[in-house]
Amino acid sequence: MRWTANHLLVVLKAAALAMALSSFVPAAAAEPIRQAWFTQFIPFIPEPQLAKPYLRPMRRAKTEIIEFKSAPFPYEGTVPKTDQPFLNVAADGRLGHRSFSGNVHWQDETYFDPRVLLHVPKGFDIRRPGLVVLFFHGHGATLKRDVLKRQRVAEQISRSGINAVLVAPQLAFDAADSSIGKLWQTGGCRRLLDEASGHLAEMLGGKGARAKFAQLPIVIVGYSGGYLAAANCLRRGRLGDRVRGVVLLDGLYGEMPTFENWLTSNRSGFFVSSYTGYTAAKNARLRQSLEDDSIATAEFLAPELEKGSVVFLATSHAKHRQYVNAAWRENPIADILQRAHQFAK
């Protein structure tokens, strides 16, 4: 509303009338009269409204490799159970880690990369039920060369057709080592996923998506040496009840009590361990232990994975090196997600 001389004249007349009335009315009663007269001439100004982000399905897939503060490495803490410094070797101004096998890996070559691979497929809709796939690569891998190009993990997420996103942190860089750095810390896995939620929301283009990403159910996939990261996320990751499934791709090299404890205490999720001869003996031991606990297991994949499904899947003709691409069938991660669609919330 624009003020004019006529508007001002009306207000002045109203003020004079209000003052005249106040001489005949007690002061306490006159004040509401004056306020009522003035209020009707004050222009209406609408209250500011917060703009709500417009969230819609992704028009095209987005894949990014981003530096994280909460990434597994660099790491200067201790190793659980031993409480010894992780960087336990020093030489010529360099720090490194000597593993239980006696091999030394240097920080500036192996434990320096703080990046995480994120992928949001075309058509992903944060308003619909969805999943976060948390993928841990094995030995001798890098995110771009192996996880993205050779193993085609992001492509498998898209190929599945499921409303899911990918989070894949760099572990030991191109090395035969299963160290997991900050994921050893209590709550380390949750911090990683919380930070991922922010970046995924930015990729989606809507700030309101961050809280939604932080609530999506999780399927953990550990390939080969990635089993250690998978186990630690279950044991001390502080993920609550968000984990709906665990998939080991020829990866049951240890941590069997951790996986068994998760299975016996969580009957609402699913567990699939597929294997070659490398891990056949440990798979047989874990399966027998679970059946001793009266937990039913299967040796084949049903068309749909259900709550409480536990599957030990032997793959005699698959090769360990190509296992992420071709295990019981080609694109095994995509196959699991299609069978686990009901776990999206």
C-alpha positions as CSV (number, residue, x, y, z in Angstrom):
1,M,0.0,0.0,0.0
2,R,1.3,3.5,-0.9
3,W,0.8,6.3,1.5
4,T,-0.7,9.6,0.1
5,A,-1.7,12.9,1.6
6,N,-5.3,11.7,1.8
7,H,-4.2,8.7,3.9
8,L,-2.3,11.0,6.3
9,L,-5.3,13.3,6.6
10,V,-7.6,10.4,7.6
11,V,-5.1,9.2,10.2
12,L,-4.8,12.6,11.7
13,K,-8.6,12.9,12.0
14,A,-8.7,9.5,13.6
15,A,-6.2,10.5,16.1
16,A,-8.0,13.7,17.0
17,L,-11.3,11.7,17.4
18,A,-9.6,9.1,19.6
19,M,-8.2,11.9,21.8
20,A,-11.6,13.5,22.1
21,L,-13.2,10.2,23.1
22,S,-10.5,9.7,25.7
23,S,-11.7,12.7,27.6
24,F,-15.1,11.1,28.1
25,V,-13.8,7.5,28.7
26,P,-11.5,6.3,31.5
27,A,-7.9,5.9,30.5
28,A,-7.9,2.1,30.7
29,A,-10.9,1.9,28.3
30,A,-9.6,4.7,26.0
31,E,-6.4,2.9,25.0
32,P,-8.1,0.0,23.1
33,I,-10.2,2.6,21.3
34,R,-7.1,4.5,20.1
35,Q,-5.4,1.2,19.0
36,A,-8.5,0.1,17.1
37,W,-8.7,3.4,15.2
38,F,-5.0,3.4,14.3
39,T,-4.9,-0.3,13.4
40,Q,-7.4,-0.1,10.6
41,F,-5.2,2.4,8.7
42,I,-1.9,0.5,9.0
43,P,-1.0,-1.2,5.7
44,F,-1.1,-5.1,5.8
45,I,2.4,-6.6,5.5
46,P,2.4,-10.4,5.0
47,E,4.6,-12.5,7.3
48,P,7.7,-13.9,5.6
49,Q,7.4,-17.6,4.6
50,L,10.3,-20.0,4.3
51,A,10.7,-21.4,0.8
52,K,10.4,-25.2,0.7
53,P,12.8,-27.0,-1.6
54,Y,11.2,-28.7,-4.5
55,L,12.3,-32.3,-4.6
56,R,11.7,-34.3,-7.7
57,P,13.1,-37.5,-9.2
58,M,16.7,-37.3,-10.6
59,R,16.6,-36.4,-14.3
60,R,20.1,-37.9,-14.8
61,A,22.5,-40.0,-12.8
62,K,25.2,-38.2,-10.8
63,T,28.4,-39.8,-9.6
64,E,31.0,-37.9,-7.6
65,I,34.2,-38.7,-5.7
66,I,34.3,-36.3,-2.7
67,E,36.7,-35.7,0.1
68,F,35.2,-36.4,3.5
69,K,36.3,-35.3,7.0
70,S,34.9,-38.6,8.4
71,A,36.6,-40.8,5.7
72,P,38.5,-43.9,7.0
73,F,41.8,-42.3,6.2
74,P,44.0,-40.5,7.1
75,Y,44.0,-42.0,10.6
76,E,46.3,-41.4,13.5
77,G,44.5,-43.3,16.2
78,T,45.0,-46.7,17.7
79,V,44.1,-50.3,16.7
80,P,41.3,-51.8,18.7
81,K,42.1,-54.7,21.1
82,T,45.8,-53.8,21.1
83,D,45.4,-50.0,21.8
84,Q,48.7,-49.6,20.0
85,P,49.2,-46.7,17.6
86,F,48.1,-47.5,14.1
87,L,51.1,-45.7,12.6
88,N,53.7,-47.9,14.3
89,V,56.6,-47.5,12.0
90,A,58.8,-44.5,11.3
91,A,61.7,-44.2,8.8
92,D,63.3,-41.4,6.9
93,G,60.6,-38.9,8.0
94,R,57.8,-41.2,6.9
95,L,55.1,-42.9,9.0
96,G,53.7,-46.3,8.3
97,H,51.7,-49.3,9.6
98,R,53.2,-52.7,10.1
99,S,50.4,-55.3,9.9
100,F,50.2,-58.6,11.7
101,S,51.6,-60.3,8.6
102,G,54.8,-58.1,9.0
103,N,54.2,-56.1,5.8
104,V,54.7,-52.3,6.1
105,H,52.4,-49.8,4.3
106,W,53.3,-46.2,4.3
107,Q,50.9,-43.4,5.2
108,D,51.7,-41.3,2.2
109,E,51.1,-44.2,-0.2
110,T,48.3,-46.3,1.4
111,Y,46.5,-44.3,4.1
112,F,46.2,-40.8,2.7
113,D,43.0,-40.7,0.5
114,P,40.0,-39.2,2.3
115,R,37.6,-39.6,-0.7
116,V,34.2,-41.3,-0.9
117,L,32.4,-42.4,-4.1
118,L,28.7,-41.3,-4.2
119,H,26.2,-42.3,-6.8
120,V,22.6,-41.2,-7.3
121,P,20.9,-43.0,-10.2
122,K,18.6,-41.5,-12.7
123,G,15.0,-41.6,-11.4
124,F,16.0,-41.7,-7.8
125,D,13.2,-40.1,-5.7
126,I,13.8,-39.2,-2.1
127,R,10.1,-39.0,-1.5
128,R,9.7,-42.7,-2.1
129,P,11.0,-45.6,0.0
130,G,14.7,-46.1,-0.6
131,L,18.0,-47.6,0.5
132,V,21.6,-46.6,1.1
133,V,24.1,-49.2,-0.2
134,L,27.3,-48.9,1.8
135,F,30.0,-50.7,-0.2
136,F,33.4,-51.7,1.1
137,H,36.0,-52.7,-1.5
138,G,38.6,-55.4,-1.0
139,H,42.4,-55.4,-1.3
140,G,44.3,-53.7,-4.0
141,A,41.5,-51.3,-5.0
142,T,41.0,-47.6,-5.8
143,L,37.6,-45.9,-6.1
144,K,37.9,-44.7,-9.7
145,R,39.9,-47.6,-11.3
146,D,38.3,-50.5,-9.5
147,V,35.0,-49.7,-7.7
148,L,33.7,-47.4,-10.4
149,K,35.2,-48.7,-13.7
150,R,36.2,-52.4,-13.2
151,Q,33.6,-53.6,-10.7
152,R,31.0,-51.2,-12.0
153,V,29.3,-50.8,-8.6
154,A,27.6,-47.5,-9.4
155,E,26.4,-49.0,-12.7
156,Q,24.9,-52.0,-10.8
157,I,23.0,-49.6,-8.5
158,S,21.4,-48.0,-11.5
159,R,20.9,-51.3,-13.3
160,S,18.9,-52.7,-10.3
161,G,16.1,-50.2,-10.9
162,I,15.7,-49.9,-7.1
163,N,15.4,-46.5,-5.4
164,A,18.9,-46.7,-3.9
165,V,22.0,-44.6,-3.6
166,L,25.7,-45.7,-3.2
167,V,28.2,-44.7,-0.6
168,A,31.7,-46.3,-1.1
169,P,34.7,-45.0,0.9
170,Q,38.3,-45.5,0.0
171,L,39.9,-47.9,2.4
172,A,43.6,-48.8,2.1
173,F,44.7,-47.4,-1.3
174,D,45.7,-50.1,-3.8
175,A,47.1,-52.3,-1.1
176,A,46.8,-55.8,0.4
177,D,45.5,-54.5,3.7
178,S,42.1,-54.5,5.5
179,S,42.7,-51.6,7.9
180,I,39.7,-49.4,8.3
181,G,41.0,-46.3,10.1
182,K,38.2,-44.1,11.6
183,L,35.7,-46.9,11.1
184,W,37.4,-48.6,14.0
185,Q,36.1,-45.7,16.2
186,T,32.8,-46.0,18.0
187,G,30.3,-44.1,15.8
188,G,32.7,-43.8,12.9
189,C,30.3,-45.5,10.5
190,R,27.5,-43.2,11.5
191,R,29.6,-40.1,11.1
192,L,30.6,-41.3,7.6
193,L,26.9,-41.7,6.6
194,D,25.8,-38.5,8.3
195,E,28.3,-36.6,6.2
196,A,27.3,-38.5,3.1
197,S,23.7,-37.4,3.7
198,G,24.7,-33.8,3.3
199,H,26.6,-34.4,0.1
200,L,23.9,-36.6,-1.4
201,A,21.3,-33.9,-0.6
202,E,23.5,-31.4,-2.5
203,M,23.7,-33.7,-5.5
204,L,19.9,-34.0,-5.4
205,G,19.6,-30.3,-5.3
206,G,17.4,-30.0,-2.2
207,K,18.4,-29.1,1.3
208,G,15.3,-30.8,2.7
209,A,16.7,-34.1,1.5
210,R,19.5,-34.3,4.1
211,A,17.3,-35.5,6.9
212,K,15.6,-38.0,4.7
213,F,18.9,-39.5,3.6
214,A,19.9,-39.8,7.2
215,Q,16.9,-42.0,7.9
216,L,17.1,-44.4,4.9
217,P,17.7,-48.1,5.7
218,I,21.1,-49.4,4.9
219,V,22.4,-52.5,3.1
220,I,26.1,-53.2,3.8
221,V,28.1,-54.9,1.0
222,G,31.6,-56.1,1.9
223,Y,33.7,-57.6,-0.8
224,S,36.8,-59.8,0.2
225,G,38.9,-57.7,2.6
226,G,36.0,-55.3,3.0
227,Y,34.5,-57.7,5.5
228,L,36.3,-56.0,8.4
229,A,34.7,-52.6,7.7
230,A,31.3,-54.3,7.4
231,A,31.7,-56.1,10.7
232,N,32.9,-52.9,12.5
233,C,29.9,-51.0,11.2
234,L,27.7,-53.6,12.8
235,R,29.5,-53.8,16.0
236,R,30.4,-50.2,16.8
237,G,29.0,-48.1,14.0
238,R,26.1,-46.7,16.0
239,L,23.7,-47.3,13.1
240,G,20.8,-48.3,15.3
241,D,18.2,-50.4,13.5
242,R,18.9,-48.8,10.1
243,V,20.9,-51.8,8.8
244,R,18.4,-54.0,6.9
245,G,20.8,-56.3,5.1
246,V,24.4,-57.6,5.0
247,V,26.0,-59.0,1.9
248,L,29.4,-60.6,1.9
249,L,30.9,-61.2,-1.5
250,D,33.5,-64.0,-0.9
251,G,34.4,-62.0,2.2
252,L,33.9,-64.2,5.3
253,Y,37.6,-64.2,6.3
254,G,36.9,-63.5,9.9
255,E,34.7,-61.6,12.4
256,M,32.3,-64.5,12.5
257,P,31.1,-63.8,16.1
258,T,30.2,-60.3,15.0
259,F,28.0,-61.5,12.1
260,E,26.5,-64.2,14.3
261,N,25.6,-61.7,17.0
262,W,24.0,-59.4,14.6
263,L,21.9,-62.3,13.1
264,T,20.8,-63.7,16.4
265,S,19.8,-60.2,17.7
266,N,18.3,-58.9,14.5
267,R,15.7,-61.0,12.8
268,S,14.2,-58.2,10.8
269,G,17.0,-58.0,8.3
270,F,18.6,-60.4,5.8
271,F,22.1,-61.9,5.4
272,V,23.7,-63.3,2.2
273,S,27.2,-64.7,2.1
274,S,28.3,-66.0,-1.3
275,Y,31.7,-67.6,-1.5
276,T,34.3,-69.5,-3.5
277,G,36.7,-72.1,-2.1
278,Y,38.7,-69.3,-0.4
279,T,36.1,-68.8,2.3
280,A,34.1,-72.1,2.0
281,A,35.3,-73.5,5.4
282,K,34.4,-70.4,7.4
283,N,31.0,-70.1,5.7
284,A,30.3,-73.7,6.7
285,R,31.3,-73.0,10.3
286,L,29.1,-69.9,10.6
287,R,26.2,-71.7,9.0
288,Q,26.4,-74.6,11.4
289,S,26.7,-72.3,14.4
290,L,23.6,-70.4,13.3
291,E,21.6,-73.6,12.9
292,D,22.8,-74.7,16.3
293,D,21.1,-71.4,17.5
294,S,17.9,-72.5,15.7
295,I,18.3,-70.0,12.9
296,A,17.1,-71.4,9.6
297,T,19.5,-71.0,6.7
298,A,19.3,-71.6,2.9
299,E,21.7,-72.4,0.1
300,F,19.9,-70.6,-2.7
301,L,18.4,-67.2,-3.3
302,A,14.6,-66.9,-3.3
303,P,13.0,-64.5,-5.8
304,E,12.4,-62.2,-2.8
305,L,14.5,-61.9,0.3
306,E,12.3,-61.8,3.4
307,K,12.9,-60.7,6.9
308,G,15.2,-63.1,8.7
309,S,16.5,-64.6,5.4
310,V,20.0,-66.1,5.9
311,V,21.6,-67.5,2.7
312,F,25.0,-69.2,2.2
313,L,25.5,-69.3,-1.5
314,A,28.3,-71.4,-3.0
315,T,29.8,-70.4,-6.3
316,S,32.3,-73.0,-7.5
317,H,33.0,-71.5,-10.9
318,A,33.3,-67.9,-10.0
319,K,36.7,-66.2,-9.8
320,H,37.5,-64.1,-6.7
321,R,39.1,-61.3,-8.7
322,Q,35.9,-60.8,-10.8
323,Y,33.5,-61.6,-8.0
324,V,31.8,-58.2,-7.8
325,N,31.0,-58.4,-11.5
326,A,30.2,-62.1,-11.8
327,A,29.5,-64.4,-8.8
328,W,26.3,-66.6,-8.9
329,R,25.4,-64.4,-11.9
330,E,26.5,-61.3,-13.5
331,N,25.9,-58.0,-11.6
332,P,25.3,-59.7,-8.3
333,I,24.8,-56.4,-6.4
334,A,22.0,-55.5,-8.7
335,D,20.5,-58.9,-8.3
336,I,20.5,-58.7,-4.5
337,L,18.9,-55.3,-4.5
338,Q,16.1,-56.4,-6.8
339,R,15.4,-59.3,-4.5
340,A,15.5,-57.0,-1.4
341,H,13.3,-54.2,-2.7
342,Q,10.8,-54.7,0.2
343,F,13.4,-53.5,2.7
344,A,13.3,-50.0,1.4
345,K,11.5,-47.7,3.8
